[in-house]
Amino acid sequence: MAYAMALPLEATAKALRSGSTLRTKEVFMKRTLFAVLFIAVTAFAAGTRPHLIDKGHSQINFIAEAKFISAHGYFDKWEAEVSLDPQKVEDSSVKITIDAASINTRVQMRDNHLRSKDFFSVAEYPQITFVSKKISKVADRKFKVLGDLTLRGVTKEIEIPVEQVFYENNRGRFRSEFQINRRDFGITFQSNFNPIEDMVKVQFDINVQDKEAVEKAQKPKSN
């Protein structure tokens, strides 16, 4: 009788142990799946992502010094392709394309001269481009961007200092100030009446927004 009762009890215990093992495996698999998904999502969030330019808060300016005046100008039309990792800016890249004919110094006669063969020769060279090749971190929120600047058909490698002003809520601001020698790009015109200095100061202040976040915000909300 005792032996007969022991058989179902042993079977029950085995079943309970089997069930416990199954539950343990199920919990383990769920935790493993969660960990994999978490790592994947984190890696995606931390990687480079396409960003759009907020044109209302961005500008590309220059200052050309001459005897009688410092000519302050900017470009009305330009685009940028930005792939940005906010957590590791060094992995990012940028390509800027400027419409050379959109130069604006607020004096039409001077702008027309700058568009001529004496300066930008926009009919022959309609675009100014900068393509990054390497980004290096030099300090907190400060970087050096090595890339190719193509101006008036001449391509030169230059290094640009860049400061990250902020990045939060899927948007950020980057700014820079540096100089280039206009003669390096074949702009050698000189005025006897109003001599122009060779070094030209370039300034940019660019706001970027995560493309996916912008597109998501623009989608109409379903009822």
MIDREN-599233 format. One line per field, with one value per residue (C-alpha): residue number from 1; x, y, z; residue in three letters. Coordinates in Angstrom, 2 decimals. Example, Ala and Ser with C-alpha at 12.3 -4.5 7.8 and 13.67 -1.06 7.14 Angstrom:
REM MIDREN-599233
i = c(1|2)
px = c(12.30|13.67)
py = c(-4.50|-1.06)
pz = c(7.80|7.14)
aa = c(ALA|SER)
REM end
This chain:
REM MIDREN-599233
i = c(1|2|3|4|5|6|7|8|9|10|11|12|13|14|15|16|17|18|19|20|21|22|23|24|25|26|27|28|29|30|31|32|33|34|35|36|37|38|39|40|41|42|43|44|45|46|47|48|49|50|51|52|53|54|55|56|57|58|59|60|61|62|63|64|65|66|67|68|69|70|71|72|73|74|75|76|77|78|79|80|81|82|83|84|85|86|87|88|89|90|91|92|93|94|95|96|97|98|99|100|101|102|103|104|105|106|107|108|109|110|111|112|113|114|115|116|117|118|119|120|121|122|123|124|125|126|127|128|129|130|131|132|133|134|135|136|137|138|139|140|141|142|143|144|145|146|147|148|149|150|151|152|153|154|155|156|157|158|159|160|161|162|163|164|165|166|167|168|169|170|171|172|173|174|175|176|177|178|179|180|181|182|183|184|185|186|187|188|189|190|191|192|193|194|195|196|197|198|199|200|201|202|203|204|205|206|207|208|209|210|211|212|213|214|215|216|217|218|219|220|221|222|223)
px = c(0.00|2.79|4.66|1.54|1.08|4.73|4.48|1.98|3.78|7.09|5.42|3.87|7.24|8.83|6.05|6.52|10.26|9.66|7.23|9.68|12.38|10.09|9.18|12.85|13.69|10.80|11.93|15.53|14.48|12.34|15.18|17.65|15.29|14.78|18.54|19.11|16.36|17.70|21.21|19.87|17.76|20.59|23.03|20.59|19.95|23.65|24.69|24.87|21.50|20.49|19.90|18.20|19.31|17.09|17.63|15.89|18.67|21.65|24.00|27.28|29.05|32.40|34.38|36.81|39.07|39.97|41.46|38.20|35.83|35.41|32.99|30.57|28.70|26.78|25.26|21.49|21.33|23.10|22.35|23.97|23.96|24.59|24.98|25.40|26.04|25.25|27.01|30.13|30.50|33.78|31.79|29.73|30.08|28.94|28.78|27.94|27.00|26.78|25.24|28.10|25.80|23.78|26.58|25.22|27.22|24.20|25.78|24.58|27.50|30.00|28.04|28.04|31.80|32.26|30.27|32.55|35.76|37.77|36.48|34.09|33.44|30.02|29.08|31.95|32.01|28.45|29.07|31.31|31.54|33.02|33.18|34.41|36.95|37.76|36.44|38.63|37.68|40.14|38.26|34.80|32.37|35.27|36.32|38.52|36.96|39.35|37.88|38.11|37.02|36.36|36.18|36.46|37.39|40.28|40.15|42.24|42.31|41.54|40.99|38.10|37.64|34.05|32.27|29.16|27.03|24.41|22.52|19.24|15.77|16.96|18.44|21.80|23.89|27.43|29.53|32.96|35.24|38.36|40.33|41.24|43.66|41.73|44.85|45.00|41.80|42.84|41.17|44.07|42.34|43.71|42.47|45.00|42.37|41.01|43.56|42.03|43.67|44.38|42.97|39.19|37.37|34.62|31.94|29.16|26.46|24.36|21.35|20.48|17.43|17.10|15.35|13.31|12.12|11.10|9.19|7.50|6.39|4.98|2.81|-0.86|-2.00|-4.58|-7.80)
py = c(0.00|2.42|1.51|2.13|5.57|6.44|6.02|8.82|11.08|10.58|11.20|14.40|15.58|14.91|16.82|19.74|19.71|19.54|22.43|24.45|23.78|24.89|28.07|28.77|28.30|30.52|33.28|32.91|33.16|36.22|37.94|37.06|38.39|41.58|42.05|41.56|44.03|46.54|46.31|46.65|49.69|51.31|50.72|52.23|55.25|55.84|55.39|57.95|59.15|61.52|65.09|68.01|71.64|74.13|76.95|79.51|79.08|78.45|80.62|80.63|83.98|85.45|88.64|89.92|92.73|95.58|99.06|100.98|98.46|95.00|93.32|91.17|88.62|85.36|82.77|82.66|79.15|76.09|72.51|70.03|66.25|65.46|62.01|62.62|60.52|62.88|60.57|60.15|63.06|61.63|59.00|61.64|63.10|66.18|67.44|71.09|72.36|76.13|77.93|80.32|82.73|83.26|85.35|88.43|91.35|93.73|95.73|94.59|96.04|94.31|91.03|91.05|91.61|88.71|86.46|87.36|85.67|87.99|86.10|83.10|82.74|81.29|80.64|78.14|76.97|77.17|75.25|75.45|72.17|70.88|67.13|65.87|63.05|62.75|64.24|64.30|65.25|67.70|68.67|68.59|69.58|70.73|68.98|69.29|68.42|67.46|67.65|68.78|72.29|72.80|76.43|77.80|74.32|73.91|71.30|71.75|69.79|72.03|71.53|73.30|73.82|73.07|73.64|71.72|74.30|71.77|68.64|67.78|66.58|65.41|68.74|70.46|73.47|73.58|76.64|77.50|80.32|79.88|81.47|80.47|82.02|83.05|82.73|78.99|78.69|80.82|84.05|86.40|89.61|92.73|96.30|99.14|101.54|99.31|96.54|93.28|91.03|87.42|85.83|85.56|84.78|82.16|81.64|79.11|78.49|75.43|73.95|70.33|68.20|64.43|63.59|60.71|62.80|65.65|63.33|61.64|65.00|66.03|62.94|63.58|61.89|59.16|59.34)
pz = c(0.00|0.97|-2.22|-4.27|-2.73|-3.26|-7.05|-7.69|-5.19|-6.98|-10.30|-8.92|-7.61|-11.01|-12.70|-10.33|-10.93|-14.66|-14.47|-12.40|-14.99|-17.79|-15.92|-15.23|-18.90|-19.88|-17.51|-18.73|-22.38|-21.67|-19.83|-22.60|-25.26|-23.29|-22.92|-26.65|-27.53|-25.02|-26.46|-30.01|-29.16|-27.21|-30.06|-32.55|-30.36|-29.81|-33.45|-36.25|-37.48|-40.30|-39.14|-40.84|-40.82|-39.01|-41.52|-39.31|-36.74|-39.03|-41.06|-42.99|-42.90|-43.95|-43.38|-46.00|-44.86|-47.20|-46.82|-46.70|-45.17|-43.72|-46.10|-44.09|-46.20|-46.14|-48.47|-48.92|-50.38|-49.03|-47.98|-45.63|-45.30|-41.64|-40.10|-36.38|-33.31|-30.40|-27.92|-30.05|-32.44|-33.74|-35.65|-37.44|-40.94|-42.84|-46.40|-47.08|-50.53|-51.09|-54.06|-54.87|-56.74|-53.55|-52.04|-50.30|-48.88|-49.03|-51.87|-55.29|-57.27|-54.99|-55.08|-58.88|-58.86|-56.41|-58.77|-61.69|-62.85|-60.60|-57.58|-57.41|-61.16|-60.39|-64.02|-64.26|-60.64|-59.29|-56.07|-53.02|-51.09|-47.89|-47.20|-43.84|-43.72|-40.02|-36.78|-33.67|-30.13|-28.55|-25.37|-23.84|-26.62|-28.82|-32.03|-35.09|-38.44|-41.23|-44.71|-48.31|-49.24|-52.95|-54.05|-57.59|-58.84|-56.39|-53.61|-50.48|-47.25|-44.28|-40.56|-38.87|-35.11|-34.06|-30.78|-29.76|-27.97|-26.93|-27.91|-26.20|-27.13|-30.59|-31.64|-31.30|-32.21|-33.61|-34.41|-35.75|-36.78|-38.91|-41.74|-45.26|-47.71|-50.81|-52.98|-52.20|-54.25|-57.19|-56.04|-56.68|-57.76|-56.10|-56.11|-56.19|-54.89|-52.11|-51.32|-50.10|-47.53|-48.46|-45.31|-45.13|-41.89|-42.15|-39.50|-39.30|-36.74|-37.51|-35.74|-36.52|-35.75|-35.76|-39.05|-37.66|-34.70|-37.03|-39.36|-36.41|-34.99|-38.38|-38.77|-38.02|-34.82|-35.36|-33.34)
aa = c(MET|ALA|TYR|ALA|MET|ALA|LEU|PRO|LEU|GLU|ALA|THR|ALA|LYS|ALA|LEU|ARG|SER|GLY|SER|THR|LEU|ARG|THR|LYS|GLU|VAL|PHE|MET|LYS|ARG|THR|LEU|PHE|ALA|VAL|LEU|PHE|ILE|ALA|VAL|THR|ALA|PHE|ALA|ALA|GLY|THR|ARG|PRO|HIS|LEU|ILE|ASP|LYS|GLY|HIS|SER|GLN|ILE|ASN|PHE|ILE|ALA|GLU|ALA|LYS|PHE|ILE|SER|ALA|HIS|GLY|TYR|PHE|ASP|LYS|TRP|GLU|ALA|GLU|VAL|SER|LEU|ASP|PRO|GLN|LYS|VAL|GLU|ASP|SER|SER|VAL|LYS|ILE|THR|ILE|ASP|ALA|ALA|SER|ILE|ASN|THR|ARG|VAL|GLN|MET|ARG|ASP|ASN|HIS|LEU|ARG|SER|LYS|ASP|PHE|PHE|SER|VAL|ALA|GLU|TYR|PRO|GLN|ILE|THR|PHE|VAL|SER|LYS|LYS|ILE|SER|LYS|VAL|ALA|ASP|ARG|LYS|PHE|LYS|VAL|LEU|GLY|ASP|LEU|THR|LEU|ARG|GLY|VAL|THR|LYS|GLU|ILE|GLU|ILE|PRO|VAL|GLU|GLN|VAL|PHE|TYR|GLU|ASN|ASN|ARG|GLY|ARG|PHE|ARG|SER|GLU|PHE|GLN|ILE|ASN|ARG|ARG|ASP|PHE|GLY|ILE|THR|PHE|GLN|SER|ASN|PHE|ASN|PRO|ILE|GLU|ASP|MET|VAL|LYS|VAL|GLN|PHE|ASP|ILE|ASN|VAL|GLN|ASP|LYS|GLU|ALA|VAL|GLU|LYS|ALA|GLN|LYS|PRO|LYS|SER|ASN)
REM end
